[in-house]
Amino acid sequence: MTLSATGIGSMPGGDPLAAEEENARSFTEATRIVLGELPDLPHLPELPGRGAGAGMTGRGAALLAGLATDLQPAGWRLTDAPGVDERRARSLLGRDLDVVEELTDGYQGPFKAQVIGPWTLAATLELPRGDKVLADHGARRELAQSLAEGLIEHVRDLRRRLPGATELLLQLDEPALPAVLAGRVPTASGYGRHRTIDLPEASDALGWVCAAVRAAGAEPIVHCCAADAPIALLRRAGAAGIAVDLARLAATGLDELAEAVEAGDRVLLGAAPTSGQVSTKQVVETVSRMFDMIGLEPTDRVVLTPACGLAGSVDTSGAPDHADVRRRLTACREAAATF
């Protein structure tokens, strides 16, 4: 039995002011790095440095079904008709998938893609009148259902483009979920906080999205790198796996993590730091220590990853530090092979 390794999603590179061809070259380079360093479980790279349409919220807005959005000075907002920025985001995603389809020609094995989760999207996307979708119960429900419907088509598109994918994992990124549950998301004015979302409603929205991903033929993995990642809630909502940052996960989270490992869920362990020194030995020790603490042995459902995305891997001039990216991905891959 050996473990596998993958990345969380984001990579350095791109510039919103650069020419389309230059940004395309950045994405191609990032894809080649992922395919070269993570041969057992490559993922769709995300380059948020290319602009708002390539960021987490912009990508999510481009996948919504039946809801239109546009980019305003304060961020992405629901609108009556698709704006030019939504059309650009959709076009950018399509071009990225064209590159991945070409470079993975002949690939056989599992593959992972990423998209924003319903609660982080509700906490970052605005209503037409200017407050967050999080503020309106009906809008929250409609947004989650729109995302679920859109992801069915997205997964089908990925299936068509990646015929050799033996398994397709779709990672739902929910960095804001703990803040949503605890009432820590600021209102538009910045002087207040949105009300807490109760657990049944949070579970329902996640459940709709996870069920849609499963129905389309992919495995829903929910990623939350917060210290208070609600692992039990994610599993109850239908997530087939979870992704966490080991360095930040609170002690209470370890118990829930142990339950996921014991149940045979897919577990992505963020074990390689995204900054500072990194080595294979360091990642091995981090993972071994965690398994010693929970009293279990690793299984082939465990995947090693960097602690979070690698978009911050840049040199002193701000240019992508591809050597640093490779070191972190290599440390995860080599550490996985030692188990």
N, C-alpha and C positions, 0 to 999 in steps of 0.2 A: 504494500500500500504506500503510495506517495501522495503528497498534497499537490495542489496546483497554485498558480499565482496569477494575479491580474491587477489592473489599475482601477482606481475609483472613477476616473473619467477625464477630468480636465488636464490639459497640457499647455505649456507655454508657447507663445508664438502669435503672430497676427497683429494687425494695427488697423483701427477703424478708418484711418486716413490713407492707408496704403491702397495700391491698385488691386483690383480683383485678382489679377494673375499672381501677384506677390502673396496674397493671402491664400490662394489655392496651393502655391508651393509650400507654404508653411503647414497647411493641413496634410498635404501628401507626405512631407517629412515626418510629421507626428505619427501618421498611420504606419509608415515604414518602421519607425522605432517600436511601436506597439507590437506589430507583427513579428519583428525580429527578437524582441526581448521577452515576449509573453506568448510563446508558440502554443501552449496548452490551453490558454483561455484569453485570447485577445479581446479587445473591447473597442467600441466606437470612440475615437478621440473627440474631445470637445475643446475648442480654442476660444474661450470667452474674450481673449484679447482682441478679437476682430471687431468687437462692437456689441451693442445691445441685442442685436438679432441672433448672436451666437452665444449669448449668456443663458443661464438657467431659465429665467422667466421668459425671455424671448423665444427660446426653443419650445417651451411649453405652450406659449401663446400660438405658435405656428401649428401645433398639433390639435388644437381644440376643434371640436365638431359643432357647427351651428352657432358659434359665438365669434364675434368679430372683435379685433383689438387694434390699437395703434399706439405708437410711442409718443408720450407727452413729456414736457420738461421734467415732471415729477416721476416719470417711469411709465410702465406699460399700463394701459387702461382699456376697459371694455368700451366698445363703440357700436354704433348702429350698422356700420359697414366696414369691411376690412380696409385698413389704411395701407399706405405705401410701405411702411416699416414691417407690417405683418407679411405682406407679399414678398419683401426682401428676405425675411427670416425663413419663409417657406422655401424660397428659391435656394438660399444658402444651404439649408438642410438637404435639399435634393441633390445639390452639387456634391456635398460631402458624401452622401450615400453612393453617388456614382463612382467616386474615387475608391471607396471601400469595396464596392462590388468588383471593380477592376483589379485591385491589388489582392483581393482574397480569392481570385479565380483559381479553382482547384483545391482550395482549403477544405479539409474535412475535420470537424471537431466542434466543440462548443464555442459560442460567441456571446458577448455581452454588450448591451447598449444601455444608455441612461436617459432618464427624463425626470423633470421635476415632479414631485408628488402633489396630491391635491391640496394639502394643508399649507405647504410652503408656497404654493401658487396662490392660494387665497390670501396669504399674508403679504404677498408682494404685488399682486395685480389689483388695480384700482377699479372702482365702480365708475360709471359715467359722471356721477356727481362729485367724485373726487376722493371718497374715503376708500379703505380697503374692502375687497370682497368679503373679508373676514367679518365685517360689521353687519352683514345682512344674511339672515338665515336662509331665505329663499335663493339668494345669489350663491351662497356656499354650496347648496345642494345642486343647483343647476351647473355650476362650474365643475364639480366632481363628476357629474354624469356626462358632461361634455368631454372632459378629459378621458373618461373611460371609453366613450365611443370613439374618440379620436385615436386612442392607443390600439384599438382593434385594427384599424386600418394601418397604423404604423407597424405593428407586428407583422401583419400580412405582407406589407411592403418589404420588411426585412427578410422574411421567409423567402420571398421571391428573389431577392437580390443575393441571398446567401444560401443557395440550395444545398451546399455541403455542411451546413450547420447541424450537427447531430443534436445539439441542445441550444435553445435560445434563451438567454437570461435577460430580463428587462429590469434594471435597477431604478427604483423610484427614490429620488433624493428628497429627504425630509429634514433638512437641518433646522428648520424653524418649528417643527412639531412640538418639542418640549416647551418652547415659549408660548405657542398657541394654547397648549393645555394649561399652562400656569398663568395665563393672562398677562404676559410680559411684552406683547407686541404693541408698539406705540401707535396711537391714532395719528391722523394726518397732521393735526396741530402740533404733535410732539409733547403736549402737556398731559395727555391721558394715556390710558392703556385699554386695549380691547378686552371685552369680557372673556372669561375662560370658556372654553368649549368643553362640554361634558363628554365623558368617555364613550357613551353609546353613539353619539353623533360622530365623534372622531373615528370610531371603529367602522361605522356604516360607510362613510365616504371612502375610507381606505379599502373597505371590503368591495365596494362597487368597482374600484379601479383594479384591484388584485384579481377579482373574478373575470373582468374583461380581458386582462392580460392572459390569464389561464385559458379562457375560451378561445383566444386567438392562437394559442399554441406556444406560449412562452411561459417561463417561470418567473413570477414576480419576487424580486428581492428588494427590501426596503433598507435604504442607507440613512443612518442618523449618527453623526459623529459627535453629538453632545454627550456630556457626562451623564445626564439623566435620560438617555435614550430609552423610550418606553418599549422595551423588547417584548414583554408579555402582551401588550396591546397590539403590537404589529403582528405577532403570531396569531392572536385571536381573530384579527381582521382578515386573515387569509394569506399572509405573506409566506412564501415557500422558503424564504431565507432572510437573513439579516446581515447588515454590514455595519461594523462599529469601529471606533478608534480605541484601541486597547489602552493607550496611555491616558485617556481622559475618562474612560468608563468607570463609574462609581462602583464601590464594593457591592451595593445592592444589585447592580446590573450584572455582576458576575454570576449570581445565582440564576437569574433569568437566562443568561448566556449558556450556562451549564445545561439548563433544561432544553434549550434549542439544540445543543450538540447531542445530548442524549436521545432526543427524539429523531435524530437523523436529518434535521433541517440543513440547508445550505448555510454555512456560516463564513462570512468574509471578515477576516481579522486584520484590522489596520495596525500592522506591527512595525513598519519601517517609517521613521520620522520623515517629514516633508522638508525639513531644513536641518542644518548642522551635519555632523558626522553620521555616517551610516555604514554598516558592514553586514555581511551575511551572518557572522557570529552574533552580532547584536540582535538581529531579527530572530535567530534561533533561540537565543536566551529569553527574549521577551515572550515568545510563544510557549516555550517549555515552562516558564514560570507560571504563565496563566493556567496551563493544563494541570500543573502541580497544585495550584490553588483550588481548582474546582474538582480535583480528584478524578479526572477522566483522561482517556487516551485520545489523541487526535484521530479522526476518521477521514476517509477520502472525500467527504463532503465539506471539509475545511479548505478554505482558500486564503492565501496570504496576500495582503495588499499594502500599499503605502497608507499612512494614517488618514490621508484625505487626498484631494486632487493635487496635481503638480503644476498648476498654472503659475505658481510663484517661483518656479525654478528658472530664475533669470540671473544674468551676470551683472556686474556693477554698472554697465551701460544700459541695462534693461533689455538686452537681447536674450533670446531663449538659450538656456544653458542645457543643451542636449546631453552633454556628458554627465551632468548631475542627474538628469532624468534617468539615463541608462543605469547609473550606479544604484539608484533606489529600486528600479524595477528588477535589476539583476540580483540585488540582495534578496528580494522577495522570492524570485525564481530559484536561486541556489538554496535558500533556507528551506523552501518547500520540498526540494529534492532530498534533503537530509533526513526527513521524517519517514 
